[in-house]
Structure formats: C-alpha cells, structure tokens
Amino acid sequence: MATNILMPALSPTMTEGKLAKWLKKEGDEVKSGDVLAEIETDKATMEVEAVDEGYLAKILVADGTEGVAVNAVIAVLTATKGEAVDAPTPTAPVAAAPSAAAPAAAAPAAPAPMAAPVAQGARIFASPLAKRIAAQNGIDLKTVNGTGPNGRIVRADVEKAQAAPKAAPAPATAPAAPAAAAPKAAPAVAITAPHTKIPHSTMRKVIARRLTESKQSVPHFYLTVNIELDALLKLRAELNSKSPKDGAGAFKLSVNDLVIKACAVALKRHPGVNASWTDEAIVQYDEVDVSVAVAIPDGLITPIVKGADRLGLAAISNAMKDLAARAKTGKLKPEEFQGGGFSISNLGMFGIAEFSAIINPPQAAILAVGAGERRPVVKGDAIVPATVMSATLSVDHRVIDGALGAEFLQTLKGLIEEPLSLLL
C-alpha cells in the first residue's frame, strides 16, 4: 500500500517552502522518527521526521525546489521494497515560479486546508507528546486539526486548540463576512537604470506581508522615554567581573540582557501590556515570554526568552546567546520563536539613537531600544554628563491606552536606573 508524503505546515504563517535537501534516497528503508528531509520555511530550516514506516519508493520534489505549497505531495512511501507506485493524486500544487516573459504574476493559490485527523477504528493519528498534552488539559483530539504529515496532530496543534477562544456558532442565515480588501499595489514603475534583481526569499515575503498587515490594521501609537544607564553599566561591569573564567557557570552580561529582565519585571507589574487583541476579548498572558528580534541573513526572527521574569540575569544571558546563535543557523524549534507576549528590538549596537518599531501581531507592544549616549542632564541646578538611552514603546491602542503605556515605561525607567532591584 502506498502512502503520500505531504509538504508539512511547519509554522502558522507558512503557505509554501523550499525543499532544501532529502536525507533519504529512493529505495531507502524508513522507520518512524527517521529524518526524511530538510525544509526551509518562512522562519527557519527544519528537519521533517517520518510518521509511517516503509520504503521511500518515489521522490516527486527534488532537492532545492522552491515554492512547494503546503500539502503538496513530495514523495511516496510503500509498505514493501520495490512495490509499484501509481501516479499520486496531489492534494495541493507545487507553486510555480512566474515566467520571465509573463506580463504579471498570477496570485498564488491558497493552500488546501488541512483535514481533521481521521480515526481508523479507535486510533487517531497524533504524536505521543500531543496525546499527553491533550489528556492533561482535557482536549478531545477528535476536535483538533492536524498540521503534521498526513494530517497528524502535533504538539503545536494541541496548544493552538487549547489557546483558541470558544467562538459562539454563527446563525445559519448570517451572510458571509466580506473579504478584507487587499492593499492596493503600487503602480508599476519602469526601472531603466542598470540593476540586479534579488529574488524574494520565503522569509522576506512573509515579513513584507505581516508588517504591511500590521501597519494597516493595528492602530499604532508611540511613547518615548529617556533612561539613564550609568548605574546599570556599573552593575553590569561588577557582575561580569565575578563570572567564572570558563565552565558551565560562566556568563557575560550585555546591556540587552538587563533590558530583557527589566521589561519582564515591568510586564509582571503591568499585565495589561502583556496582552493581545482578539475580536472576542483582550487576552492577558499568564506567562511573561519576551520575544527578542535577531537579525539573520534573510531578515529577522524573534526567539523567545520564556518565563523571563523568573530567570536570573546569567540565565537570560546564556539563553539569549544560545537562541541567537541557533537563529542565525536556522536551527530554532517552532516553539522557540512562535508565540511570546511582548517584543524587544535593539539597534543600539549600530549607533541608532532612537527609532519606532512595527508591532508584531498578535502582540500588543514592542520596545525599540536605542544606543546609550553621553548627553547633558539637568540634576538640581547643575548640568552634568550622563549615559542616556532613548526607548520607544509602539502600542496597539485597541489593547493599551496611553496612561497604561506611560505607566509601563515609568516602571521600566525606574528598574533600569536603579538596577539593584532586578536582583531581588
């Protein structure tokens, strides 16, 4: 019996990806859990594991193929070696590259929706971890849509079902909601100067789409505060001097590590900022998970420091170094960059004094951190030099009003200017 292997959806925003490399070849025996291939998604390069056992009878999508749509048939698995394989019926097409001679690129087809898992007898196709999480939280797997290979339920599907609000059923006679109008494309401009065309990567396309949607649909407003850093820099130097030279306990704190900790403590004190907008309600997160923007070759990614309010400074520093290193090599796991309740973007190391960042939905706020600079500061009747950093909070006004945003920044300013409180 032949089984189609489908292009999996490896992130919530993925509609297509690149099949970077097959790690099995035609005729190889495949066991459950074997790594079949490497897939480049809109976020990272990830390994795809086999769910079923058998033999890899036919590879339909070659190494290096870009624009492979989610749910497209990429290979065929058979129960016995050498078994004849009929031409598979693809569940979704491979997205074709636009012809160079075409006057305009056709709109890409939407990916086929992933079917709900099919029970065979009493069995539902789900990973052991997904089953355990569902059992612990009282979730019926029959109601969960699987996004893994062949509709298999994975951990992310159960967590999504757990977090999803229970929407009331719509009346049968209610008219369908009108589709959101697509943003008007900029008029085509003939480029006559000598130039080089750099094709869009999958990540760049997703960044462009999500940030355009954020700027058009989220009512941004901005609050800026100037924060003195001298006490924080002194504490950082003292703590770094006490680090072991090497070994498991070694650390080297950066200013960004202390900013992460200060933001986490401020979020714990102002839970209304650690929140998201939905049509049914404002969702306030129980955990303080801080996303931190990291530049990578194709764009940026926001790995998450989870439970940052409970972590010590050394733990935050070491976690951030590990996340950033793996982000730059495309080795982050989905749960390490999907989620988070608040973001930080720091361009201070590039000498940027001040900037405003675009909110990363569904989060309601992002902090843009500038460089620490020597500036004149009035203290009493005297003007004295101080190291000052400008920080700008971009806020979703549907979730956070001006007063709440200002209170959060005042708390953040106090924590950074009196950093010993971060050690308590």
C-alpha positions as CSV (number, residue, x, y, z in Angstrom):
1,M,0.0,0.0,0.0
2,A,1.4,3.4,-1.0
3,T,1.2,6.5,1.3
4,N,1.7,10.0,0.0
5,I,4.2,12.2,2.0
6,L,3.0,15.7,2.0
7,M,4.7,19.1,2.4
8,P,4.0,19.9,6.1
9,A,3.0,23.3,7.5
10,L,5.9,23.9,9.9
11,S,4.7,27.3,11.1
12,P,1.4,29.2,11.4
13,T,2.4,31.6,8.6
14,M,3.8,29.0,6.2
15,T,1.9,28.6,2.9
16,E,4.9,27.3,0.9
17,G,8.5,26.4,1.5
18,K,11.7,25.2,-0.1
19,L,12.6,21.5,0.0
20,A,16.3,22.1,0.8
21,K,17.6,18.6,0.9
22,W,16.5,15.0,1.0
23,L,18.3,12.9,3.7
24,K,16.9,9.7,2.4
25,K,17.1,8.5,-1.2
26,E,14.7,6.4,-3.3
27,G,14.7,2.7,-2.1
28,D,15.8,3.5,1.4
29,E,14.0,1.9,4.3
30,V,12.2,4.4,6.5
31,K,11.3,4.0,10.2
32,S,9.0,6.2,12.2
33,G,11.0,9.1,13.6
34,D,13.7,9.0,10.8
35,V,14.6,12.4,9.4
36,L,13.4,12.4,5.8
37,A,14.3,15.9,4.6
38,E,15.2,19.5,5.5
39,I,12.6,22.1,4.7
40,E,13.2,25.9,4.6
41,T,10.2,27.7,5.9
42,D,9.4,31.4,6.3
43,K,11.2,31.2,9.7
44,A,13.9,28.6,9.7
45,T,15.4,25.4,8.2
46,M,13.7,22.4,9.9
47,E,14.0,18.7,9.8
48,V,10.9,16.6,8.8
49,E,10.5,13.2,10.5
50,A,8.7,10.2,9.1
51,V,5.4,9.2,10.8
52,D,4.9,5.9,9.0
53,E,7.3,3.0,8.2
54,G,8.1,1.5,4.8
55,Y,10.3,2.3,1.9
56,L,10.8,5.6,0.1
57,A,9.6,4.5,-3.3
58,K,9.4,7.8,-5.2
59,I,10.7,11.3,-4.7
60,L,8.5,13.8,-6.5
61,V,10.1,17.1,-5.5
62,A,13.8,17.4,-6.0
63,D,16.4,18.9,-3.7
64,G,16.5,22.7,-3.9
65,T,12.9,23.1,-5.2
66,E,11.4,26.4,-4.0
67,G,7.7,27.4,-3.7
68,V,6.4,24.0,-2.7
69,A,2.9,24.5,-1.5
70,V,1.8,23.2,1.9
71,N,0.1,19.8,1.4
72,A,1.7,19.1,-1.9
73,V,2.8,15.5,-2.5
74,I,6.6,15.5,-2.2
75,A,7.2,11.7,-2.1
76,V,5.6,8.3,-1.9
77,L,6.1,5.6,0.8
78,T,5.3,2.0,0.2
79,A,5.0,-0.9,2.6
80,T,7.4,-3.2,0.7
81,K,10.5,-2.6,-1.2
82,G,10.1,-2.4,-5.0
83,E,6.3,-2.1,-4.8
84,A,4.8,-0.5,-7.9
85,V,3.7,3.1,-7.4
86,D,0.8,4.7,-9.2
87,A,0.9,8.3,-10.1
88,P,-0.2,10.1,-6.8
89,T,-3.1,12.5,-6.7
90,P,-1.6,15.7,-5.2
91,T,-3.6,17.4,-2.5
92,A,-2.1,20.8,-3.4
93,P,0.0,22.0,-6.3
94,V,3.7,23.0,-6.2
95,A,3.7,26.8,-6.5
96,A,5.1,27.5,-9.9
97,A,7.7,30.2,-10.4
98,P,6.4,33.1,-12.6
99,S,7.6,33.0,-16.1
100,A,10.1,35.7,-17.1
101,A,8.0,36.5,-20.1
102,A,4.7,36.8,-18.3
103,P,3.3,40.3,-18.1
104,A,2.2,39.9,-14.5
105,A,2.5,37.1,-11.9
106,A,-0.8,35.3,-11.1
107,A,-1.9,35.4,-7.5
108,P,-0.7,32.2,-5.7
109,A,-3.4,29.7,-4.9
110,A,-4.4,29.5,-1.2
111,P,-3.1,26.3,0.4
112,A,-5.6,23.5,0.8
113,P,-7.0,23.4,4.3
114,M,-5.6,20.6,6.5
115,A,-8.2,18.0,7.1
116,A,-9.2,16.9,10.6
117,P,-7.4,13.7,11.7
118,V,-9.1,10.5,10.5
119,A,-9.8,7.9,13.1
120,Q,-9.2,4.4,11.9
121,G,-11.0,2.2,14.4
122,A,-10.2,3.7,17.8
123,R,-6.9,5.3,16.6
124,I,-6.3,9.0,16.0
125,F,-3.0,10.0,14.3
126,A,-1.2,12.1,16.8
127,S,2.3,12.3,18.3
128,P,2.8,10.8,21.8
129,L,3.6,14.3,23.1
130,A,0.4,15.7,21.6
131,K,-1.7,12.9,23.1
132,R,-0.1,13.6,26.6
133,I,-0.7,17.3,26.5
134,A,-4.3,16.8,25.3
135,A,-5.0,14.3,28.1
136,Q,-3.6,16.6,30.7
137,N,-5.8,19.5,29.5
138,G,-9.0,17.6,28.7
139,I,-8.8,18.3,25.0
140,D,-10.7,15.9,22.7
141,L,-8.3,15.1,19.8
142,K,-11.2,14.5,17.5
143,T,-11.8,18.3,17.6
144,V,-8.2,19.2,16.7
145,N,-7.0,19.8,13.2
146,G,-3.6,18.2,12.5
147,T,-0.9,20.1,10.6
148,G,1.7,17.4,10.6
149,P,2.4,14.9,7.8
150,N,-0.8,13.3,6.5
151,G,-2.9,15.3,9.0
152,R,-1.1,14.0,12.0
153,I,-1.7,16.0,15.2
154,V,1.5,17.5,16.7
155,R,2.2,19.5,19.9
156,A,1.6,22.9,18.3
157,D,-1.9,21.8,17.1
158,V,-3.0,20.9,20.7
159,E,-1.5,24.1,22.1
160,K,-3.3,26.1,19.5
161,A,-6.6,24.4,20.3
162,Q,-6.1,25.0,24.0
163,A,-5.4,28.7,23.5
164,A,-8.2,29.3,21.0
165,P,-11.3,31.1,22.4
166,K,-14.5,29.2,22.1
167,A,-16.5,31.2,19.5
168,A,-20.2,31.1,19.5
169,P,-21.7,29.4,16.4
170,A,-22.8,31.9,13.7
171,P,-26.5,31.9,12.7
172,A,-27.2,29.7,9.7
173,T,-28.7,32.6,7.8
174,A,-26.0,35.1,8.6
175,P,-24.3,36.4,5.5
176,A,-20.6,35.6,5.0
177,A,-18.3,38.3,6.2
178,P,-16.9,40.3,3.3
179,A,-13.3,39.5,2.4
180,A,-10.8,42.1,3.6
181,A,-9.8,44.3,0.7
182,A,-6.3,43.6,-0.5
183,P,-3.9,46.5,-0.2
184,K,-3.7,48.4,-3.4
185,A,-0.5,47.5,-5.3
186,A,1.9,50.4,-6.0
187,P,1.8,51.3,-9.7
188,A,4.4,49.6,-11.8
189,V,7.4,51.8,-12.5
190,A,9.8,51.1,-15.3
191,I,13.3,50.7,-14.0
192,T,15.7,51.8,-16.7
193,A,18.9,52.2,-14.7
194,P,21.4,49.3,-14.6
195,H,20.3,47.0,-11.7
196,T,20.4,43.5,-10.3
197,K,17.2,41.6,-9.3
198,I,17.4,39.7,-6.0
199,P,14.5,37.2,-5.8
200,H,12.4,37.4,-2.6
201,S,13.1,34.6,-0.1
202,T,10.1,33.0,1.6
203,M,11.0,34.8,4.8
204,R,11.2,38.2,3.1
205,K,7.8,37.6,1.5
206,V,6.3,36.8,4.9
207,I,7.9,39.8,6.6
208,A,6.6,42.1,3.9
209,R,3.1,40.7,4.2
210,R,2.9,40.6,8.0
211,L,4.3,44.0,8.6
212,T,2.1,45.6,5.9
213,E,-0.9,44.0,7.6
214,S,0.3,45.2,11.0
215,K,0.8,48.8,9.9
216,Q,-2.6,48.9,8.0
217,S,-4.8,47.1,10.6
218,V,-3.2,47.8,14.0
219,P,-3.7,51.4,15.4
220,H,-0.2,52.2,16.4
221,F,0.8,55.0,18.8
222,Y,4.3,55.7,20.2
223,L,5.7,56.7,23.6
224,T,9.4,57.6,24.2
225,V,11.3,57.8,27.4
226,N,14.9,58.7,28.1
227,I,16.6,56.4,30.6
228,E,20.0,57.0,32.4
229,L,22.2,53.9,32.1
230,D,25.2,54.8,34.4
231,A,24.1,52.7,37.4
232,L,23.1,49.8,35.1
233,L,26.5,49.9,33.3
234,K,28.3,49.9,36.7
235,L,26.3,46.9,38.0
236,R,26.9,45.1,34.7
237,A,30.7,45.6,35.0
238,E,30.7,44.4,38.6
239,L,28.6,41.3,37.9
240,N,30.8,40.4,34.8
241,S,33.9,40.7,36.9
242,K,32.5,38.0,39.2
243,S,31.9,35.5,36.4
244,P,34.0,32.3,36.4
245,K,36.5,32.4,33.6
246,D,35.0,29.3,31.9
247,G,32.8,26.3,32.6
248,A,29.0,25.9,33.0
249,G,28.7,28.9,35.3
250,A,30.4,31.4,33.1
251,F,28.5,34.4,31.8
252,K,29.0,37.8,30.1
253,L,26.0,40.1,30.6
254,S,25.1,42.6,27.9
255,V,23.0,45.7,28.3
256,N,20.3,43.9,26.3
257,D,20.2,41.1,28.8
258,L,19.4,43.6,31.6
259,V,16.8,45.3,29.4
260,I,15.1,42.0,28.8
261,K,15.0,41.3,32.6
262,A,13.7,44.9,33.3
263,C,11.0,44.5,30.6
264,A,9.9,41.1,32.1
265,V,9.6,42.6,35.6
266,A,7.7,45.6,34.3
267,L,5.3,43.3,32.4
268,K,4.7,41.3,35.5
269,R,3.7,44.5,37.3
270,H,1.6,45.7,34.3
271,P,-0.1,42.6,32.9
272,G,-2.3,44.7,30.6
273,V,0.8,45.3,28.4
274,N,1.5,41.5,28.2
275,A,-1.6,41.0,26.1
276,S,-3.2,40.5,22.7
277,W,-6.3,41.7,20.9
278,T,-9.0,39.2,19.6
279,D,-12.5,40.0,18.4
280,E,-14.0,38.3,21.4
281,A,-11.7,39.7,24.2
282,I,-8.4,41.1,25.3
283,V,-6.2,38.1,26.1
284,Q,-3.7,38.6,29.0
285,Y,-0.9,36.1,29.2
286,D,-0.2,34.2,32.4
287,E,3.5,33.7,31.5
288,V,6.0,36.5,30.7
289,D,7.6,35.3,27.5
290,V,9.7,38.0,25.8
291,S,10.5,37.9,22.1
292,V,13.8,39.5,21.1
293,A,14.5,40.5,17.5
294,V,17.6,38.9,16.0
295,A,18.9,39.8,12.5
296,I,19.6,36.8,10.2
297,P,20.7,36.8,6.6
298,D,17.2,36.7,5.1
299,G,15.5,39.1,7.5
300,L,14.8,38.8,11.2
301,I,13.4,36.3,13.6
302,T,12.2,36.7,17.2
303,P,13.3,33.9,19.5
304,I,11.6,33.8,22.9
305,V,13.1,34.0,26.4
306,K,10.3,32.1,28.2
307,G,9.4,33.0,31.8
308,A,11.9,35.8,31.7
309,D,10.6,37.4,34.9
310,R,11.6,34.2,36.8
311,L,15.1,33.9,35.3
312,G,18.3,35.3,36.7
313,L,20.5,37.6,34.7
314,A,23.0,34.9,33.9
315,A,20.3,32.5,32.8
316,I,18.8,35.2,30.5
317,S,22.2,36.0,29.0
318,N,23.1,32.4,28.3
319,A,19.7,31.6,26.9
320,M,19.8,34.6,24.6
321,K,23.2,33.7,23.3
322,D,22.1,30.2,22.5
323,L,18.9,31.3,20.9
324,A,20.6,34.0,18.7
325,A,23.3,31.5,17.6
326,R,20.8,28.9,16.5
327,A,18.5,31.5,14.9
328,K,21.4,32.6,12.6
329,T,21.9,29.0,11.5
330,G,18.2,28.2,11.1
331,K,18.1,25.6,13.9
332,L,15.4,27.0,16.2
333,K,12.5,24.8,17.0
334,P,9.0,26.2,16.2
335,E,8.1,26.6,19.9
336,E,11.3,28.7,20.4
337,F,10.1,31.5,18.0
338,Q,6.3,31.2,17.8
339,G,4.4,33.0,20.5
340,G,5.6,35.5,23.1
341,G,3.6,38.3,24.6
342,F,6.0,41.3,24.1
343,S,8.9,42.1,21.8
344,I,12.2,44.0,22.1
345,S,14.1,45.4,19.1
346,N,17.6,46.8,20.0
347,L,19.5,48.7,17.4
348,G,21.8,50.4,19.9
349,M,24.8,48.4,18.9
350,F,24.5,50.1,15.4
351,G,24.6,53.5,16.9
352,I,20.9,54.2,16.3
353,A,19.9,56.9,18.8
354,E,16.1,56.4,18.5
355,F,13.5,54.6,16.3
356,S,10.0,53.3,16.3
357,A,9.3,49.6,15.6
358,I,6.3,48.0,14.0
359,I,4.2,45.8,16.3
360,N,4.5,42.0,15.7
361,P,0.8,40.7,15.8
362,P,-0.8,39.3,17.8
363,Q,1.3,41.0,20.4
364,A,0.2,44.5,21.5
365,A,3.5,46.2,22.1
366,I,7.2,46.3,21.0
367,L,10.0,48.3,22.7
368,A,12.6,49.9,20.3
369,V,15.9,50.4,22.2
370,G,18.4,52.9,21.0
371,A,22.1,53.4,21.8
372,G,23.4,54.7,25.1
373,E,25.0,58.1,24.5
374,R,26.7,60.7,26.7
375,R,24.2,63.6,27.0
376,P,23.9,66.6,29.2
377,V,21.4,66.0,32.0
378,V,20.0,68.6,34.5
379,K,20.3,67.5,38.1
380,G,19.2,70.1,40.6
381,D,20.7,73.3,39.4
382,A,23.6,71.7,37.6
383,I,24.1,70.3,34.1
384,V,26.1,67.1,34.3
385,P,27.0,64.4,31.7
386,A,25.2,61.1,31.8
387,T,24.9,58.0,29.6
388,V,21.3,58.1,28.3
389,M,19.3,55.7,26.2
390,S,16.1,56.5,24.4
391,A,13.4,53.8,24.3
392,T,10.2,54.0,22.3
393,L,7.2,51.8,23.0
394,S,5.0,51.1,20.0
395,V,1.5,50.3,21.3
396,D,-1.7,48.7,19.9
397,H,-4.3,51.3,21.0
398,R,-7.1,48.6,21.0
399,V,-5.4,46.9,23.9
400,I,-3.2,49.5,25.7
401,D,-4.3,53.1,26.3
402,G,-1.8,56.0,26.7
403,A,-1.8,56.0,30.5
404,L,-1.1,52.3,30.8
405,G,1.7,52.6,28.3
406,A,3.2,55.5,30.1
407,E,3.0,53.7,33.5
408,F,4.8,50.7,32.0
409,L,7.6,53.0,30.7
410,Q,7.9,54.7,34.0
411,T,8.3,51.4,35.8
412,L,10.8,50.3,33.2
413,K,12.8,53.5,33.6
414,G,12.9,53.1,37.4
415,L,14.1,49.5,37.1
416,I,16.9,50.4,34.7
417,E,18.0,53.5,36.6
418,E,18.0,51.6,39.9
419,P,19.1,48.1,38.6
420,L,19.8,46.5,42.0
421,S,16.0,45.9,42.2
422,L,16.4,43.5,39.3
423,L,18.4,41.2,41.6
424,L,15.7,41.0,44.2
